[in-house]
Amino acid sequence: MVTPVTFLGTHQGELMGIPASNKSVEIRGINIHKIVGGKMVEAGTVLDMMGLMQQIGVIPSQ
């Protein structure tokens, strides 16, 4: 099962060595769940980290 997720926030603290930019960000991604016999047996999340880095100005946007 896959569900979309969106996180909204402000980059106010250091992130992976990158100083706070105080920029508003929107991070999109998906949650992936493996269901077996009606029970969740595995889960993971994939986030658009490149999009986040573009929003805080680390990677140039096109």
C-alpha positions in Angstrom: 0.0 0.0 0.0 1.3 3.5 -0.9 0.1 6.8 0.5 1.3 10.3 -0.4 2.6 12.6 2.3 3.3 16.3 2.4 5.2 18.1 5.2 5.1 21.8 5.7 7.6 23.8 7.8 10.3 26.3 8.2 14.0 25.5 8.0 15.0 26.9 11.4 17.8 24.7 12.5 20.9 23.0 11.1 20.1 20.2 8.7 22.9 17.8 7.7 25.4 20.6 8.3 23.4 23.2 6.4 22.7 26.3 8.5 19.2 27.5 9.0 17.8 29.4 6.0 14.5 30.4 7.7 12.7 29.6 4.4 9.3 27.9 4.3 9.5 24.5 2.8 7.1 21.9 1.5 8.4 18.3 1.3 6.5 15.7 -0.6 7.0 12.0 -0.5 5.3 8.6 -0.1 4.8 6.1 2.7 5.1 2.4 1.6 3.5 -0.3 3.7 3.7 -4.1 3.1 0.6 -5.8 4.4 0.5 -9.6 4.9 -2.5 -11.3 6.4 -4.1 -8.0 7.3 -1.1 -6.9 9.3 1.6 -4.3 8.4 4.9 -6.2 8.3 7.2 -3.6 6.7 7.1 0.2 6.2 9.3 2.9 4.7 9.2 6.5 3.6 10.7 8.1 0.5 11.0 11.9 0.6 11.9 14.4 -2.1 15.2 15.6 -0.5 16.4 17.2 -3.8 13.3 19.4 -3.8 14.0 20.3 -0.1 17.6 21.3 -1.0 16.4 23.5 -3.8 13.9 25.2 -1.5 16.5 26.1 1.1 18.9 27.3 -1.6 21.6 24.5 -1.5 20.9 23.3 -5.0 19.9 25.7 -7.8 16.3 25.4 -9.1 15.9 25.3 -12.9 
